[in-house]
Amino acid sequence: MNADRSLRELMSLKGRVALVTGGAGHIGRSIGHALAELGADIAVIDISSSGSADAAAELSRQWKVAAAGFDCDLEQAEVVRDLPRRVRERFGRIDIIVNCAAFVGTSGLEGWAVPFEQQADATWRRALEVNLTAPFVLVQAAAGDLRASGHGSIINISSIYGLAGPDWRLYEGTDLGNPAAYAASKGGLIQATRWLATTLAPQVRVNAIAPGGVFRDTPEPFLGRYVARTPLGRMAREEDFKGAVAYLASDLSAYVTGQCLTVDGGWTVW
């Protein structure tokens, strides 16, 4: 019987290709760095071709891996469906998919981060298209690649608002919003994770991460209220999600599928 692999061997992603949607954004960029540091080549997907190219160049320069940017409008199903072909032509394989791109609570959309009565059904549909439909279409199109990998792993980036309802006391007297479509799409992504986990098993593992609120010049009084409600006493930083991604993408979690790992400083334990 062979000796167990070391932790270093289990976490290595050398020879694997990771596709990261929203890869030029705040969390997506951090995820790309985590995967590249472990040796993965990275396909950076973003709606902006210049943004994805810049993020890819940064990864190549810092971690000496192959990285390339791909522009993709996730509201266009046919474009999303063609994305695995484009990545395969560049890298030859796809082993890991991280569905990180999303309309978030601060997105500048009409009828989005406004009171419930003013939230637009057209914007609701756009949010579900990007946050929930695009991951479905992408995984469906890349299922063959992931099955062939031998290490296929999908990580869906959800949210605490896919797990819990909003505490509106945090928002009183602020310009911040919490759209219904965001919560519905992120909750749907967690259930899609469970569905895909049983459907793509045993060749492909499917898990989710539910991040808590991330500090980005977050204004008062929201910041103080949020921190007071969080057991670890602060908002998240992008690097807080690196460990969770490294775990779920690699063979460290080879016997883990269908799970949602909440990385929220304890926000949802109350």
C-alpha positions in Angstrom: 0.0 0.0 0.0 1.4 3.4 -1.0 2.0 6.0 1.7 -0.6 8.7 2.0 0.1 11.8 -0.1 1.5 14.8 1.8 -0.6 17.9 2.3 1.7 19.7 -0.2 1.0 17.0 -2.8 -2.8 17.1 -2.1 -3.0 20.8 -2.6 -0.9 21.0 -5.7 -2.8 22.1 -8.9 0.2 21.7 -11.3 -1.0 20.5 -14.7 -4.6 21.6 -14.1 -6.5 24.5 -15.7 -8.9 26.6 -13.8 -11.6 28.8 -15.4 -12.7 31.7 -13.2 -15.7 33.9 -14.2 -15.6 37.4 -12.9 -11.8 36.9 -12.8 -11.0 40.5 -13.1 -13.2 41.5 -10.1 -12.2 41.9 -6.5 -12.9 38.4 -5.3 -12.3 36.7 -8.7 -8.8 38.2 -8.9 -8.0 36.9 -5.4 -9.3 33.5 -6.3 -7.1 33.5 -9.5 -4.0 34.3 -7.4 -4.8 31.5 -4.9 -5.2 28.9 -7.7 -2.1 30.1 -9.6 0.0 30.0 -6.5 -0.8 26.3 -6.3 0.3 25.8 -9.8 -2.9 26.0 -11.9 -3.0 27.7 -15.3 -5.8 30.2 -15.3 -8.5 31.2 -17.8 -9.7 34.6 -16.6 -13.2 35.3 -17.7 -14.7 38.8 -17.6 -17.1 41.0 -19.5 -14.2 43.4 -20.1 -11.5 42.0 -22.5 -9.0 44.5 -21.2 -9.8 43.7 -17.6 -9.4 39.9 -18.1 -6.2 40.4 -20.1 -4.7 42.6 -17.4 -5.6 40.1 -14.6 -4.2 37.3 -16.6 -0.9 39.1 -17.2 -0.6 39.8 -13.5 -1.1 36.1 -12.7 1.5 35.1 -15.3 4.0 37.6 -14.1 3.7 36.8 -10.4 3.3 33.0 -10.4 5.0 32.0 -13.7 1.9 30.0 -14.8 0.1 30.2 -18.1 -2.9 32.6 -18.0 -5.1 34.1 -20.6 -8.0 36.5 -20.6 -11.4 35.8 -22.3 -14.2 38.3 -22.7 -17.7 36.9 -22.2 -21.1 38.5 -21.6 -22.7 36.1 -19.2 -26.2 37.4 -20.2 -25.7 35.8 -23.6 -26.3 32.0 -23.3 -24.8 31.1 -26.6 -21.6 33.0 -25.8 -21.4 31.2 -22.4 -22.0 27.9 -24.1 -19.1 28.5 -26.4 -16.7 29.5 -23.7 -15.3 26.0 -22.8 -14.4 25.5 -26.5 -12.4 28.7 -26.5 -10.6 27.8 -23.2 -9.9 24.2 -24.5 -8.4 25.6 -27.7 -6.0 27.7 -25.6 -5.2 25.3 -22.7 -6.2 21.9 -23.9 -8.3 21.0 -20.9 -10.5 22.3 -18.1 -10.2 20.9 -14.6 -11.7 23.5 -12.3 -14.5 26.0 -12.8 -15.1 28.8 -10.3 -18.5 30.6 -10.9 -17.7 34.0 -9.3 -19.2 36.6 -11.6 -22.4 38.2 -10.4 -24.5 41.2 -10.2 -24.0 42.2 -6.5 -25.8 44.5 -4.1 -23.9 47.6 -5.3 -24.2 47.0 -9.0 -25.4 50.1 -10.8 -28.6 48.7 -12.3 -31.9 50.4 -12.7 -34.5 49.0 -10.3 -31.8 47.1 -8.3 -30.5 48.4 -5.0 -33.7 50.3 -4.2 -36.7 49.7 -2.0 -38.7 46.5 -2.7 -41.6 48.3 -4.3 -39.2 49.9 -6.9 -37.2 46.8 -7.8 -37.7 46.0 -11.5 -38.7 42.6 -12.9 -36.4 43.2 -15.9 -33.5 43.7 -13.6 -34.5 40.6 -11.7 -34.3 38.6 -14.9 -30.9 40.0 -15.8 -29.6 39.1 -12.3 -30.8 35.6 -12.5 -29.3 35.2 -16.0 -25.8 36.2 -14.8 -25.9 34.8 -11.2 -27.7 31.5 -11.8 -28.4 30.7 -15.5 -24.8 31.4 -16.7 -23.3 28.9 -14.2 -25.8 26.3 -15.3 -25.0 26.8 -19.0 -21.3 26.9 -18.4 -21.2 23.7 -16.4 -23.4 21.9 -18.8 -21.1 22.9 -21.7 -17.9 22.0 -19.8 -19.2 18.8 -18.2 -17.3 16.5 -20.6 -14.0 18.3 -19.9 -14.5 18.1 -16.1 -15.4 14.4 -16.3 -12.3 13.7 -18.3 -10.1 15.6 -15.9 -9.8 13.0 -13.2 -9.9 15.9 -10.7 -13.0 17.9 -11.8 -14.0 20.5 -9.3 -16.7 23.2 -9.5 -16.9 26.0 -7.0 -19.9 28.3 -7.0 -19.6 31.6 -5.2 -22.8 32.2 -3.3 -23.4 34.6 -0.4 -24.7 34.7 3.1 -27.8 36.2 1.5 -28.3 32.9 -0.2 -28.6 31.4 3.3 -30.2 34.1 5.4 -32.6 37.0 5.0 -31.4 40.5 5.3 -31.3 42.3 8.6 -32.8 45.6 7.5 -31.6 47.4 10.7 -28.1 47.4 9.1 -29.4 49.5 6.2 -31.5 52.2 8.0 -30.3 55.7 7.1 -27.9 54.5 4.4 -27.9 54.4 0.6 -27.0 50.7 0.5 -29.4 48.1 -0.8 -30.1 44.4 -0.7 -32.0 43.3 -3.9 -34.4 40.4 -3.8 -32.9 39.0 -7.0 -29.5 38.8 -5.5 -30.7 36.7 -2.6 -32.9 34.5 -4.8 -30.1 33.9 -7.3 -27.5 33.1 -4.6 -29.9 30.8 -2.8 -30.6 29.1 -6.1 -26.9 28.7 -6.7 -26.5 26.7 -3.5 -29.4 24.4 -4.4 -27.9 24.0 -7.9 -24.7 23.0 -6.2 -26.4 20.2 -4.4 -28.2 19.1 -7.6 -25.1 19.1 -9.7 -23.1 17.3 -7.0 -25.3 14.2 -7.3 -25.7 14.5 -11.0 -22.0 14.8 -11.9 -20.7 12.4 -9.3 -18.5 10.5 -9.0 -16.2 12.1 -11.6 -16.8 15.8 -10.7 -17.1 17.4 -7.3 -19.4 20.5 -6.9 -19.3 22.8 -3.9 -20.1 26.3 -2.9 -18.7 29.1 -0.8 -20.9 31.7 0.9 -18.9 34.8 1.6 -19.9 37.4 4.1 -19.7 41.1 3.4 -16.4 42.3 2.1 -15.0 45.6 3.2 -14.5 48.1 0.4 -14.5 51.6 1.9 -17.8 50.5 3.5 -19.5 53.6 5.0 -20.9 54.2 8.4 -23.3 53.5 10.0 -23.5 50.3 8.0 -20.0 49.3 8.8 -20.3 49.6 12.6 -23.6 47.8 12.6 -22.3 44.9 10.4 -19.1 44.5 12.5 -21.1 44.5 15.8 -23.3 41.7 14.4 -20.2 39.6 13.3 -18.6 37.3 16.0 -15.1 37.8 14.5 -15.6 41.6 14.7 -14.8 42.7 11.2 -15.9 42.5 7.6 -14.2 40.1 5.2 -11.1 40.8 3.1 -10.6 39.2 -0.3 -7.8 37.0 1.0 -10.1 35.4 3.5 -11.5 33.3 0.6 -8.2 32.0 -0.7 -8.0 29.1 1.8 -11.6 27.9 1.0 -10.9 28.0 -2.7 -7.6 26.2 -2.4 -9.3 23.5 -0.3 -12.3 22.9 -2.6 -10.3 23.1 -5.8 -7.6 20.7 -4.8 -7.4 17.1 -3.7 -7.5 18.3 -0.1 -11.2 18.0 -0.5 -11.3 14.9 -2.7 -14.1 13.3 -0.6 -16.1 16.5 -0.3 -19.0 17.4 -2.6 -22.4 19.1 -2.4 -21.4 21.3 0.4 -21.6 25.1 1.1 -18.6 26.4 3.1 -19.7 29.7 4.8 -16.8 32.2 5.1 -18.5 35.0 7.0 -16.8 35.5 10.3 -19.7 33.8 12.1 -22.3 36.2 10.7 -24.9 33.5 10.1 -24.5 31.6 13.4 -26.9 33.9 15.3 
